[in-house]
């Protein structure tokens, strides 16, 4: 039977343990906050990334509110809240992090008007459909294994009245040279020195040629976009029941079979792809890769070009399966 002294001692020990745990978590939160603030300063991101406030939780995560990321003179990405957890920063390099951007606004029209980012066909199509900006939430988990030179990425996104994605990527060949290039390029661009920028770019291109795809699982969902497309088509051409979508010259059965896919798999993949192009919704691409496949190859004067001639080669060599 426990004596009064034993009970008091047990209670005191519990208080010490709980208090120590709370203090440890509080200290972890402060460390994470210092890491985030220090990283922004050391990477010279103060003029690019701004936020109203930053707070740390007892569990080592950090939350930034009213974040603004400057893309150009008149274009800014806005994020209502940005949560950062599982942060692993060593030697001013990020080796792991989990990010959740809630209330994100991406300015499509302002980005295209600024001409500091080359407009893609997808961006032009979205603006043509009336999307001036994309609003939603984006999550990203990344882990860099410097010993294995591997990078694992998981990301999800959901944009209001548009769609989103879910993706898992496993990349190999992420060498220290490539990591250093990624961090040194912004500084080289800011320096304004042509010689330094060229040297940095050549180093980066050489390192990029070793990047390989180990595996990928990607799901695209454009349900909101396709719904808007159908409405515009119905309003413009009331007599048409369905818009006619041109077949992609690269994604066809013959191209896939020539690239190495079986006829049956090529047919099912093309059917799923065309169904998605016609009706929208979900498109899932799953690869089956035995050995990492290089994504780039060395070109003229040390330049780097895609290792695949077309999408059919990429799908076939990665043994990708396309489903809805």
JOMOWO-V574306 format. One record per backbone hydrogen bond with DSSP energy under -0.5 kcal/mol. NH is the residue of the N-H (numbers start at 1). CO is the residue of the C=O. E is the energy in kcal/mol with one decimal. If there is no record, write none. Layout:
NH;CO;E
NH;CO;E
This chain:
7;3;-2.2
8;4;-2.4
9;5;-2.5
10;6;-2.7
11;7;-2.5
12;8;-2.5
13;9;-2.4
14;10;-2.3
15;11;-2.2
16;12;-2.3
17;13;-2.6
18;14;-2.9
19;15;-2.9
20;16;-2.6
21;17;-2.3
22;18;-2.6
23;19;-2.5
24;20;-2.5
25;21;-2.4
26;22;-2.6
27;23;-2.9
28;24;-2.5
29;25;-2.2
30;26;-2.0
31;27;-2.4
32;28;-2.4
33;29;-2.2
34;30;-2.4
35;31;-2.3
36;32;-2.3
37;33;-2.6
38;34;-2.7
39;35;-2.4
40;36;-2.1
41;37;-1.8
42;38;-2.9
43;39;-2.1
44;41;-1.6
45;40;-2.8
48;45;-1.3
49;45;-3.4
50;48;-0.5
50;68;-2.5
52;65;-2.3
53;65;-0.9
55;63;-2.3
57;61;-2.5
60;57;-1.3
62;84;-3.0
63;55;-2.9
64;82;-2.7
65;53;-2.1
66;80;-2.6
67;79;-2.7
68;50;-3.1
69;77;-2.8
70;48;-2.8
70;68;-0.6
71;69;-0.5
71;75;-2.4
72;75;-1.7
75;72;-0.8
77;69;-2.8
78;105;-1.9
79;67;-2.7
80;102;-0.7
80;103;-1.0
81;102;-2.0
82;64;-2.9
83;81;-0.5
83;100;-2.4
84;62;-3.4
85;98;-2.4
88;96;-2.8
90;88;-0.5
90;93;-2.4
93;90;-1.4
95;88;-3.4
95;93;-0.7
96;88;-1.1
97;142;-2.0
98;85;-2.5
99;140;-3.5
100;83;-1.9
101;138;-3.2
102;81;-2.7
102;100;-0.7
104;136;-3.1
105;78;-2.9
106;134;-2.9
107;105;-0.6
108;106;-1.2
108;132;-0.6
109;132;-1.9
111;107;-1.8
112;108;-2.1
113;109;-2.5
114;110;-1.8
115;111;-0.9
117;111;-0.6
124;120;-2.3
125;121;-2.2
126;122;-2.4
127;123;-2.3
128;124;-2.2
129;125;-1.3
130;127;-1.6
131;126;-2.5
132;130;-1.0
134;106;-2.2
136;104;-2.1
137;158;-2.0
138;101;-2.1
139;156;-2.8
140;99;-2.6
141;154;-3.2
142;97;-2.5
143;152;-2.0
144;95;-3.4
145;143;-0.6
145;150;-3.1
146;144;-0.8
149;145;-1.3
150;145;-1.8
151;171;-2.4
152;143;-2.5
153;169;-2.6
154;141;-2.6
155;167;-2.4
156;139;-1.7
157;165;-2.3
158;137;-2.2
159;163;-3.8
160;135;-3.4
162;159;-1.9
163;159;-1.1
164;221;-2.7
165;157;-1.3
166;219;-2.1
167;155;-2.7
168;217;-2.1
169;153;-2.8
170;215;-2.6
171;151;-2.9
171;169;-0.5
172;212;-2.9
173;149;-0.7
174;149;-2.3
175;173;-1.7
179;175;-2.1
180;176;-2.8
181;177;-2.0
182;178;-2.2
183;179;-1.5
184;180;-2.1
185;181;-2.0
187;183;-0.5
188;184;-2.4
189;185;-2.6
190;186;-2.2
191;187;-1.6
192;188;-0.8
192;189;-0.6
194;192;-0.6
197;193;-2.1
198;194;-2.6
199;195;-2.3
200;196;-2.5
201;197;-2.4
202;198;-2.5
203;199;-2.0
204;200;-2.2
205;201;-2.6
206;202;-2.0
207;203;-1.9
208;204;-2.5
209;205;-1.1
210;207;-1.5
211;208;-1.6
212;172;-2.5
213;293;-3.0
214;170;-3.2
214;212;-0.6
215;170;-1.4
217;168;-2.2
218;285;-2.8
219;166;-3.1
220;283;-3.0
221;164;-2.4
222;281;-2.2
224;162;-1.1
225;162;-1.9
226;222;-3.1
227;223;-1.9
228;224;-1.9
229;225;-2.4
230;226;-2.5
231;227;-1.8
232;228;-2.4
233;229;-2.5
234;230;-2.7
235;231;-2.4
236;232;-2.1
237;233;-3.2
240;237;-1.7
245;243;-0.6
246;244;-0.5
252;250;-1.1
256;252;-2.2
257;253;-2.7
258;254;-2.7
259;255;-1.5
260;257;-1.2
261;256;-2.6
266;262;-2.7
267;263;-2.2
268;264;-2.1
269;265;-2.2
270;266;-2.3
271;267;-2.5
272;268;-2.1
273;269;-2.4
274;270;-2.9
275;271;-2.2
276;272;-1.9
277;273;-2.4
278;274;-2.2
279;275;-3.0
280;276;-2.0
283;220;-2.4
284;323;-3.3
285;218;-3.4
286;321;-2.1
287;216;-2.5
288;318;-2.5
290;288;-0.5
293;213;-2.4
294;292;-0.5
295;211;-2.5
296;211;-0.7
297;305;-2.7
299;303;-4.6
302;299;-1.1
303;300;-1.6
305;297;-2.7
307;295;-2.5
314;310;-1.5
315;311;-2.6
316;312;-2.4
317;313;-2.8
318;314;-1.7
319;316;-1.2
320;315;-2.8
321;286;-2.7
323;284;-2.4
323;321;-0.5
